[in-house]
Amino acid sequence: MDRMINWISDRFAHRPWWMNFLMVFCAFMAFIYMPWDFLVKPAAVDEEVWFGLLLRGGWAKATEPLHWAIYAAGAYGFWNMRSWMWPWAALYAAQVAFGMLIWPMFHFGGFGGFTLGLVSFVPFAAVAWALWKADAVFQSPRPGMRERYGDWALITGASAGIGAEFARVLAREGVNCVLSARRKDRLEELASELEDSYGGETRVVEADLASPGGADALARAVEDIEVSILINNAGAGYAGRFEKQDLERLAEMVQLNCTAPLVLTGRMLPSMISRHCGAVIIVGSVAGRQPLPFHAAYAATKSFDLLLGEALWAELRDQGVDVLVLQPGPVATEFEAVAGEARPDPSADQAVGPVVESALDALGRQPSVASSWMNWARANVNRLLPRSLLVFVTGELMEKQTPEEMR
Ligand SMILES: NC(=O)c1ccc[n+]([C@@H]2O[C@H](COP(=O)([O-])OP(=O)(O)OC[C@H]3O[C@@H](n4cnc5c(N)ncnc54)[C@H](OP(=O)(O)O)[C@@H]3O)[C@@H](O)[C@H]2O)c1
């Protein structure tokens, strides 16, 4: 209970009281009032005011989803103090103030209408003005990763894709990087690139995390370093019908995707906790948000990563350690080739840059993040379907991405 109260009070401590009030108001509108207004209230008595124009009946109903979306965006934007809130929140409040000024003038007319308009205008105009002046609150940048957590990061799966991008971004922020994977030549190439470009220190550790002692050996290889940022990124998929898959390869995948992050996190945590400072990112996947026939074991491993990381987020936040599960959707890396997938249109895959950016932005703010709006929708829309139906829908989709001989 204390942990939850600490978290809630932390979330409210980051903005002025009047902005907290606006956030709660937006949340009330998004979760309670607008759903009732749109779904329950009869169209015959519906009224909406936009820019001082009163819409009634069907026209009012038709514009309610937009109002709903605006309040939902407001609640989300205040909660996460998104930089795009400025100037949009101020402009929206100004639009409401303008509407409040002129609507009573036309509706009631005369001196009474004018006075009512003026009285309603003042508080909304004050809110618009306060939001306009609050640009610095929305724009204030967070300190870099090195200042927030410390000098060294350990990145697994740094020889390609998302892991290599994590290494580049962290090195650019002045963090020294331990780069680990099996392909040593690639790691050495990346290490030279980082040292030449950003001047920090690097260390290369060759490790096979799919082998039983792999994670422990890697942890021993960095014992002399204070690792304050752990990126559990190494992972692989394996596409195919379960009975056609090689059991040994499946077991190695579980070792790589589940046991390795578990062991490495366990090994790195004590020193992070003793310094009351550290960050752990586990790279999960939107695949872990639902059962996936033809990728059954992979989805299960990523579900393990999600539940492990989110629970650790709650356990560790009072001990100064931020935990985040990053959930990408399809990303343009070597993953598809390694997994033996045959996706019909890989050209739509997300680039590694925004994937890593979304993780570093969300770290310390929330337990998990989907790497784009599309992935967030992918990960959440499935909650609306019954499990039995969901598993057939995902099965249909995954079968198309599986080579003929593995279906
Ligand atoms: N790309 C996607 O569409 C996608 C979507 C959702 C989630 N993810 C997740 O993102 C993470 C990174 O994948 P990616 O897309 O960057 O794929 P990638 O380009 O194939 O990179 C995978 C990395 O993991 C390393 N790795 C694989 N097997 C290993 C082993 N046995 N021991 C140590 N390292 C190993 C690879 O290095 P070596 O081969 O040199 O060992 C490589 O550096 C994975 O956890 C994956 O599940 C990817």
The ligand as an SDF file (V2000), in Angstrom:
LIG
                    3D

 48 52  0  0  0  0  0  0  0  0999 V2000
   12.8590   -7.0610  -34.6430 N   0  0  0  0  0  0  0  0  0  0  0  0
   11.6450   -7.2880  -34.2420 C   0  0  0  0  0  0  0  0  0  0  0  0
   10.7120   -7.3310  -35.0570 O   0  0  0  0  0  0  0  0  0  0  0  0
   11.3520   -7.4340  -32.7660 C   0  0  0  0  0  0  0  0  0  0  0  0
   10.0330   -7.2540  -32.3350 C   0  0  0  0  0  0  0  0  0  0  0  0
    9.7470   -7.3930  -30.9930 C   0  0  0  0  0  0  0  0  0  0  0  0
   10.7510   -7.6890  -30.1060 C   0  0  0  0  0  0  0  0  0  0  0  0
   12.0270   -7.8700  -30.5280 N   0  0  0  0  0  0  0  0  0  0  0  0
   13.0550   -8.2040  -29.5230 C   0  0  0  0  0  0  0  0  0  0  0  0
   14.1030   -7.2860  -29.6280 O   0  0  0  0  0  0  0  0  0  0  0  0
   15.3000   -7.8900  -29.1560 C   0  0  0  0  0  0  0  0  0  0  0  0
   16.4370   -7.5710  -30.1120 C   0  0  0  0  0  0  0  0  0  0  0  0
   16.1350   -8.1570  -31.3500 O   0  0  0  0  0  0  0  0  0  0  0  0
   16.5090   -7.4690  -32.7380 P   0  0  0  0  0  0  0  0  0  0  0  0
   15.2510   -7.1470  -33.4310 O   0  0  0  0  0  0  0  0  0  0  0  0
   17.5260   -6.4350  -32.5600 O   0  0  0  0  0  0  0  0  0  0  0  0
   17.0980   -8.7660  -33.4820 O   0  0  0  0  0  0  0  0  0  0  0  0
   18.5490   -9.0560  -34.1020 P   0  0  0  0  0  0  0  0  0  0  0  0
   18.9130   -8.0060  -35.0750 O   0  0  0  0  0  0  0  0  0  0  0  0
   18.4610  -10.4710  -34.5860 O   0  0  0  0  0  0  0  0  0  0  0  0
   19.5270   -8.9760  -32.8460 O   0  0  0  0  0  0  0  0  0  0  0  0
   19.5110   -9.9560  -31.8420 C   0  0  0  0  0  0  0  0  0  0  0  0
   20.7120   -9.7760  -30.9600 C   0  0  0  0  0  0  0  0  0  0  0  0
   20.6770  -10.8140  -29.9640 O   0  0  0  0  0  0  0  0  0  0  0  0
   21.9270  -11.4900  -29.9870 C   0  0  0  0  0  0  0  0  0  0  0  0
   21.7850  -12.8990  -29.6830 N   0  0  0  0  0  0  0  0  0  0  0  0
   21.0230  -13.8060  -30.3360 C   0  0  0  0  0  0  0  0  0  0  0  0
   21.2150  -15.0300  -29.8180 N   0  0  0  0  0  0  0  0  0  0  0  0
   22.1160  -14.8810  -28.8170 C   0  0  0  0  0  0  0  0  0  0  0  0
   22.7470  -15.7720  -27.9250 C   0  0  0  0  0  0  0  0  0  0  0  0
   22.4810  -17.0960  -27.9510 N   0  0  0  0  0  0  0  0  0  0  0  0
   23.6030  -15.2860  -27.0100 N   0  0  0  0  0  0  0  0  0  0  0  0
   23.8910  -13.9660  -26.9780 C   0  0  0  0  0  0  0  0  0  0  0  0
   23.3500  -13.0710  -27.8090 N   0  0  0  0  0  0  0  0  0  0  0  0
   22.4700  -13.5250  -28.7200 C   0  0  0  0  0  0  0  0  0  0  0  0
   22.4370  -11.3280  -31.4100 C   0  0  0  0  0  0  0  0  0  0  0  0
   23.8670  -11.4040  -31.4340 O   0  0  0  0  0  0  0  0  0  0  0  0
   24.7250  -12.6500  -31.9310 P   0  0  0  0  0  0  0  0  0  0  0  0
   23.9580  -13.3200  -33.0150 O   0  0  0  0  0  0  0  0  0  0  0  0
   26.0000  -12.0120  -32.3750 O   0  0  0  0  0  0  0  0  0  0  0  0
   24.9130  -13.5100  -30.7140 O   0  0  0  0  0  0  0  0  0  0  0  0
   21.9980   -9.9130  -31.7310 C   0  0  0  0  0  0  0  0  0  0  0  0
   22.9390   -9.0080  -31.2580 O   0  0  0  0  0  0  0  0  0  0  0  0
   14.9910   -9.3560  -28.9650 C   0  0  0  0  0  0  0  0  0  0  0  0
   14.7990   -9.6330  -27.6130 O   0  0  0  0  0  0  0  0  0  0  0  0
   13.6940   -9.5460  -29.7290 C   0  0  0  0  0  0  0  0  0  0  0  0
   12.9270  -10.5970  -29.1910 O   0  0  0  0  0  0  0  0  0  0  0  0
   12.3470   -7.7260  -31.8450 C   0  0  0  0  0  0  0  0  0  0  0  0
  1  2  1  0
  2  3  2  0
  2  4  1  0
  4  5  1  0
  4 48  2  0
  5  6  2  0
  6  7  1  0
  7  8  2  0
  8  9  1  0
  8 48  1  0
  9 10  1  0
  9 46  1  0
 10 11  1  0
 11 12  1  0
 11 44  1  0
 12 13  1  0
 13 14  1  0
 14 15  2  0
 14 16  1  0
 14 17  1  0
 17 18  1  0
 18 19  2  0
 18 20  1  0
 18 21  1  0
 21 22  1  0
 22 23  1  0
 23 24  1  0
 23 42  1  0
 24 25  1  0
 25 26  1  0
 25 36  1  0
 26 27  1  0
 26 35  1  0
 27 28  2  0
 28 29  1  0
 29 30  1  0
 29 35  2  0
 30 31  1  0
 30 32  2  0
 32 33  1  0
 33 34  2  0
 34 35  1  0
 36 37  1  0
 36 42  1  0
 37 38  1  0
 38 39  2  0
 38 40  1  0
 38 41  1  0
 42 43  1  0
 44 45  1  0
 44 46  1  0
 46 47  1  0
M  CHG  2   8   1  16  -1
M  END
$$$$
